[in-house]
């Protein structure tokens, strides 16, 4: 009888461990952290798309793409900030994440695809 009780207890603990470690169940704080990360990434992506659209409306897009392609990934955000492509009316200075994402998206553009 005593071994059966211990078997039930260990089986229950093993089942709980399996459920949490495999990701079938998450704590409230883990779910909240995941949701915050996903929403942040979605906002950054949308603001970077606006930045790319503003870049395309600007002047010399071919030269701008080449400038960003010739820079390291670490300095592209500063270049985007200096050019003002990431500015949004009524908003504060864009975050580093937005600047970096915008620089990367512009550098990935193909010159032949532009109008």
N, CA, C and O of each residue as an XYZ file, in Angstrom:
460
protein
N       0.815     -1.192      0.000
C       0.000      0.000      0.000
C       0.862      1.261      0.000
O       0.572      2.227     -0.706
N       1.935      1.234      0.811
C       2.812      2.392      0.908
C       3.507      2.651     -0.437
O       3.643      3.804     -0.846
N       3.938      1.608     -1.113
C       4.602      1.789     -2.407
C       3.628      2.288     -3.469
O       4.025      3.017     -4.379
N       2.363      1.905     -3.363
C       1.368      2.385     -4.310
C       1.150      3.896     -4.151
O       1.011      4.603     -5.150
N       1.120      4.389     -2.938
C       0.950      5.830     -2.686
C       2.136      6.599     -3.246
O       1.970      7.632     -3.895
N       3.345      6.082     -2.987
C       4.524      6.734     -3.540
C       4.517      6.691     -5.070
O       4.965      7.646     -5.705
N       4.047      5.663     -5.648
C       3.943      5.560     -7.106
C       2.991      6.591     -7.675
O       3.264      7.197     -8.711
N       1.869      6.790     -6.994
C       0.895      7.790     -7.442
C       1.494      9.190     -7.331
O       1.346     10.007     -8.239
N       2.171      9.464     -6.213
C       2.776     10.790     -6.004
C       3.856     11.054     -7.050
O       3.865     12.114     -7.676
N       4.749     10.116     -7.239
C       5.816     10.306     -8.226
C       5.259     10.390     -9.650
O       5.763     11.158    -10.468
N       4.233      9.611     -9.942
C       3.600      9.684    -11.257
C       2.962     11.042    -11.504
O       3.056     11.588    -12.603
N       2.314     11.585    -10.481
C       1.691     12.908    -10.612
C       2.748     13.983    -10.816
O       2.599     14.854    -11.672
N       3.816     13.921    -10.026
C       4.888     14.911    -10.170
C       5.564     14.784    -11.541
O       5.882     15.790    -12.175
N       5.778     13.562    -11.986
C       6.368     13.356    -13.306
C       5.482     13.889    -14.416
O       5.969     14.478    -15.382
N       4.192     13.684    -14.278
C       3.248     14.198    -15.283
C       3.254     15.713    -15.318
O       3.247     16.305    -16.396
N       3.266     16.348    -14.158
C       3.314     17.814    -14.098
C       4.601     18.337    -14.733
O       4.578     19.289    -15.513
N       5.711     17.710    -14.395
C       6.989     18.133    -14.965
C       6.968     18.001    -16.480
O       7.424     18.899    -17.189
N       6.451     16.905    -16.974
C       6.373     16.688    -18.416
C       5.514     17.746    -19.097
O       5.878     18.253    -20.158
N       4.388     18.078    -18.500
C       3.468     19.064    -19.077
C       4.120     20.440    -19.141
O       3.998     21.129    -20.153
N       4.812     20.853    -18.079
C       5.409     22.187    -18.065
C       6.672     22.272    -18.909
O       6.879     23.273    -19.594
N       7.517     21.258    -18.879
C       8.777     21.318    -19.614
C       8.585     21.154    -21.115
O       9.419     21.625    -21.888
N       7.540     20.518    -21.539
C       7.292     20.383    -22.979
C       6.518     21.556    -23.546
O       6.368     21.657    -24.764
N       6.022     22.448    -22.698
C       5.323     23.632    -23.170
C       3.835     23.452    -23.352
O       3.170     24.338    -23.887
N       3.289     22.315    -22.915
C       1.843     22.118    -23.026
C       1.088     23.047    -22.079
O      -0.073     23.376    -22.322
N       1.735     23.459    -21.023
C       1.136     24.393    -20.071
C       2.193     25.429    -19.721
O       3.372     25.100    -19.588
N       1.777     26.663    -19.574
C       2.709     27.726    -19.212
C       2.136     28.507    -18.040
O       0.927     28.516    -17.809
N       3.010     29.151    -17.320
C       2.562     29.983    -16.218
C       2.028     31.296    -16.777
O       2.276     31.638    -17.933
N       1.308     32.011    -15.962
C       0.758     33.292    -16.396
C       1.840     34.283    -16.766
O       1.700     35.017    -17.744
N       2.921     34.316    -15.996
C       3.993     35.271    -16.286
C       4.723     34.912    -17.582
O       5.142     35.798    -18.326
N       4.876     33.609    -17.851
C       5.524     33.201    -19.102
C       4.648     33.556    -20.301
O       5.154     33.995    -21.334
N       3.354     33.369    -20.167
C       2.435     33.722    -21.253
C       2.431     35.227    -21.486
O       2.393     35.687    -22.627
N       2.471     35.982    -20.409
C       2.491     37.444    -20.533
C       3.781     37.917    -21.192
O       3.757     38.807    -22.042
N       4.902     37.327    -20.806
C       6.187     37.701    -21.414
C       6.201     37.368    -22.897
O       6.699     38.151    -23.705
N       5.659     36.216    -23.258
C       5.601     35.821    -24.666
C       4.703     36.776    -25.458
O       5.030     37.150    -26.584
N       3.577     37.164    -24.871
C       2.655     38.083    -25.544
C       3.291     39.456    -25.728
O       3.134     40.082    -26.777
N       4.004     39.921    -24.718
C       4.684     41.224    -24.832
C       5.738     41.189    -25.928
O       5.865     42.134    -26.706
N       6.492     40.101    -25.988
C       7.525     39.977    -27.014
C       6.909     39.964    -28.406
O       7.399     40.640    -29.311
N       5.836     39.198    -28.579
C       5.187     39.112    -29.888
C       4.579     40.447    -30.298
O       4.665     40.829    -31.465
N       3.969     41.158    -29.361
C       3.376     42.450    -29.711
C       4.460     43.471    -30.036
O       4.285     44.289    -30.939
N       5.575     43.435    -29.313
C       6.687     44.342    -29.600
C       7.235     44.080    -31.002
O       7.487     45.013    -31.765
N       7.416     42.802    -31.329
C       7.923     42.453    -32.658
C       6.959     42.877    -33.756
O       7.393     43.311    -34.823
N       5.661     42.758    -33.511
C       4.665     43.160    -34.513
C       4.687     44.666    -34.734
O       4.602     45.129    -35.872
N       4.801     45.430    -33.658
C       4.851     46.891    -33.780
C       6.124     47.312    -34.506
O       6.080     48.165    -35.392
N       7.252     46.722    -34.136
C       8.519     47.042    -34.804
C       8.420     46.740    -36.298
O       8.866     47.539    -37.121
N       7.844     45.602    -36.650
C       7.708     45.223    -38.054
C       6.851     46.229    -38.825
O       7.207     46.624    -39.935
N       5.736     46.638    -38.247
C       4.854     47.586    -38.933
C       5.508     48.962    -39.074
O       5.398     49.599    -40.121
N       6.188     49.420    -38.018
C       6.866     50.717    -38.106
C       8.028     50.664    -39.096
O       8.313     51.653    -39.771
N       8.695     49.527    -39.187
C       9.775     49.388    -40.170
C       9.213     49.427    -41.588
O       9.853     49.971    -42.488
N       8.039     48.865    -41.799
C       7.405     48.921    -43.128
C       7.052     50.359    -43.497
O       7.206     50.759    -44.651
N       6.579     51.137    -42.523
C       6.291     52.557    -42.770
C       7.577     53.283    -43.126
O       7.598     54.115    -44.033
N       8.641     52.970    -42.418
C       9.945     53.577    -42.679
C      10.409     53.274    -44.104
O      10.897     54.165    -44.799
N      10.262     52.037    -44.537
C      10.661     51.653    -45.902
C       9.812     52.409    -46.925
O      10.329     52.855    -47.949
N       8.528     52.553    -46.659
C       7.654     53.295    -47.575
C       8.093     54.753    -47.669
O       8.085     55.336    -48.753
N       8.471     55.338    -46.546
C       8.950     56.722    -46.567
C      10.279     56.824    -47.314
O      10.529     57.805    -48.014
N      11.121     55.817    -47.165
C      12.375     55.782    -47.914
C      12.107     55.764    -49.413
O      12.748     56.485    -50.177
N      11.137     54.920    -49.832
C      10.831     54.793    -51.259
C      10.258     56.083    -51.839
O      10.439     56.359    -53.025
N       9.567     56.880    -51.014
C       9.010     58.147    -51.487
C      10.087     59.221    -51.613
O       9.897     60.229    -52.292
N      11.204     58.994    -50.958
C      12.285     59.972    -50.958
C      12.987     60.048    -52.296
O      12.512     59.524    -53.304
N      14.106     60.699    -52.281
C      14.844     60.946    -53.512
C      15.559     59.750    -54.094
O      14.925     58.859    -54.658
N      16.855     59.720    -53.965
C      17.716     58.748    -54.642
C      17.686     57.400    -53.918
O      18.525     57.125    -53.060
N      16.707     56.566    -54.278
C      16.543     55.289    -53.590
C      17.669     54.310    -53.939
O      18.106     53.537    -53.086
N      18.129     54.341    -55.170
C      19.209     53.427    -55.561
C      20.466     53.689    -54.740
O      21.104     52.755    -54.254
N      20.811     54.934    -54.590
C      21.998     55.289    -53.805
C      21.782     54.956    -52.329
O      22.702     54.498    -51.652
N      20.573     55.184    -51.836
C      20.273     54.867    -50.438
C      20.414     53.385    -50.143
O      20.934     53.002    -49.095
N      19.949     52.549    -51.070
C      20.085     51.105    -50.893
C      21.560     50.713    -50.901
O      22.007     49.940    -50.053
N      22.302     51.240    -51.846
C      23.726     50.903    -51.922
C      24.471     51.371    -50.672
O      25.349     50.668    -50.171
N      24.123     52.555    -50.173
C      24.763     53.052    -48.946
C      24.531     52.088    -47.781
O      25.458     51.763    -47.039
N      23.280     51.635    -47.627
C      22.974     50.732    -46.522
C      23.582     49.349    -46.727
O      23.990     48.706    -45.759
N      23.647     48.885    -47.964
C      24.246     47.578    -48.228
C      25.750     47.574    -47.941
O      26.325     46.544    -47.589
N      26.367     48.734    -48.096
C      27.811     48.835    -47.863
C      28.162     49.067    -46.397
O      29.338     49.052    -46.034
N      27.165     49.280    -45.558
C      27.419     49.496    -44.140
C      27.234     48.199    -43.369
O      26.577     47.268    -43.835
N      27.819     48.156    -42.195
C      27.603     46.982    -41.350
C      26.188     47.039    -40.776
O      25.581     48.107    -40.698
N      25.678     45.885    -40.380
C      24.333     45.817    -39.810
C      24.228     46.687    -38.552
O      23.140     47.136    -38.192
N      25.343     46.917    -37.901
C      25.332     47.651    -36.632
C      25.204     49.155    -36.827
O      24.809     49.854    -35.894
N      25.522     49.671    -37.997
C      25.457     51.116    -38.222
C      24.275     51.537    -39.093
O      24.050     52.731    -39.287
N      23.529     50.588    -39.614
C      22.408     50.921    -40.497
C      21.345     51.739    -39.775
O      20.799     52.683    -40.345
N      21.051     51.393    -38.543
C      20.027     52.114    -37.795
C      20.370     53.579    -37.615
O      19.498     54.441    -37.721
N      21.614     53.863    -37.349
C      22.055     55.253    -37.182
C      21.924     56.012    -38.501
O      21.558     57.188    -38.506
N      22.220     55.347    -39.615
C      22.076     55.968    -40.938
C      20.601     56.286    -41.221
O      20.280     57.361    -41.730
N      19.716     55.351    -40.891
C      18.277     55.567    -41.080
C      17.815     56.746    -40.229
O      17.033     57.579    -40.688
N      18.291     56.816    -39.008
C      17.929     57.913    -38.103
C      18.412     59.252    -38.660
O      17.673     60.237    -38.645
N      19.650     59.286    -39.151
C      20.205     60.523    -39.708
C      19.422     61.000    -40.927
O      19.243     62.202    -41.124
N      18.959     60.060    -41.742
C      18.201     60.416    -42.945
C      16.754     60.790    -42.629
O      16.090     61.425    -43.448
N      16.256     60.404    -41.447
C      14.895     60.765    -41.055
C      13.802     59.895    -41.636
O      12.631     60.273    -41.588
N      14.147     58.747    -42.180
C      13.152     57.884    -42.821
C      12.186     57.265    -41.818
O      11.055     56.938    -42.177
N      12.608     57.101    -40.576
C      11.777     56.426    -39.570
C      10.921     57.386    -38.758
O      10.228     56.961    -37.833
N      10.957     58.672    -39.085
C      10.154     59.641    -38.338
C       8.679     59.466    -38.665
O       8.290     59.314    -39.823
N       7.877     59.491    -37.619
C       6.433     59.397    -37.781
C       5.827     60.617    -37.108
O       6.157     60.941    -35.967
N       4.951     61.279    -37.817
C       4.342     62.505    -37.322
C       3.711     62.300    -35.948
O       2.901     61.390    -35.766
N       4.070     63.125    -35.001
C       3.493     63.067    -33.663
C       4.122     62.039    -32.751
O       3.720     61.919    -31.593
N       5.095     61.296    -33.237
C       5.735     60.270    -32.411
C       7.122     60.734    -31.978
O       7.740     61.595    -32.603
N       7.581     60.136    -30.896
C       8.925     60.432    -30.432
C       9.944     59.772    -31.353
O       9.586     59.173    -32.367
N      11.180     59.885    -30.998
C      12.249     59.248    -31.761
C      12.015     57.742    -31.799
O      11.714     57.146    -30.764
N      12.145     57.112    -32.962
C      11.910     55.666    -33.049
C      12.927     54.884    -32.222
O      14.041     55.348    -31.978
N      12.526     53.707    -31.802
C      13.415     52.865    -30.997
C      14.539     52.308    -31.862
O      14.460     52.295    -33.090
N      15.570     51.854    -31.195
C      16.694     51.244    -31.901
C      16.248     50.020    -32.696
O      16.774     49.744    -33.774
N      15.275     49.293    -32.157
C      14.772     48.108    -32.859
C      14.139     48.491    -34.193
O      14.347     47.814    -35.199
N      13.370     49.572    -34.200
C      12.721     50.030    -35.436
C      13.773     50.508    -36.434
O      13.704     50.183    -37.619
N      14.734     51.270    -35.959
C      15.777     51.783    -36.846
C      16.572     50.641    -37.477
O      16.850     50.657    -38.676
N      16.932     49.658    -36.668
C      17.694     48.513    -37.174
C      16.864     47.715    -38.175
O      17.362     47.341    -39.237
N      15.599     47.452    -37.839
C      14.735     46.678    -38.742
C      14.538     47.409    -40.063
O      14.557     46.792    -41.128
N      14.350     48.714    -39.993
C      14.174     49.505    -41.214
C      15.435     49.459    -42.070
O      15.358     49.248    -43.280
N      16.586     49.654    -41.449
C      17.844     49.596    -42.193
C      18.051     48.255    -42.861
O      18.496     48.187    -44.006
N      17.726     47.178    -42.143
C      17.871     45.841    -42.711
C      16.904     45.625    -43.874
O      17.277     45.035    -44.888
N      15.656     46.101    -43.734
C      14.667     45.929    -44.800
C      15.066     46.716    -46.050
O      14.908     46.228    -47.169
N      15.576     47.913    -45.864
C      16.001     48.720    -47.017
C      17.204     48.062    -47.695
O      17.269     48.001    -48.923
N      18.152     47.572    -46.900
C      19.345     46.938    -47.466
C      18.995     45.672    -48.245
O      19.720     45.282    -49.160
N      17.876     45.027    -47.880
C      17.443     43.808    -48.579
C      16.712     44.103    -49.892
O      16.488     43.195    -50.693
N      16.341     45.363    -50.115
C      15.629     45.712    -51.348
C      16.533     45.495    -52.551
O      17.747     45.686    -52.481
N      15.926     45.098    -53.635
C      16.643     44.920    -54.902
C      16.442     46.174    -55.733
O      15.313     46.626    -55.923
N      17.511     46.724    -56.216
C      17.450     47.971    -57.002
C      16.583     47.771    -58.244
O      15.869     48.693    -58.638
N      16.622     46.624    -58.857
C      15.855     46.351    -60.083
C      14.348     46.354    -59.818
O      13.568     46.579    -60.743
N      13.926     46.112    -58.585
C      12.504     46.056    -58.260
C      11.883     47.435    -58.065
O      10.659     47.561    -58.029
N      12.715     48.473    -57.939
C      12.189     49.821    -57.704
C      11.634     50.398    -58.994
O      12.036     50.018    -60.093
N      10.706     51.320    -58.832
C      10.085     51.969    -59.998
C      11.062     52.867    -60.703
O      10.714     53.493    -61.704
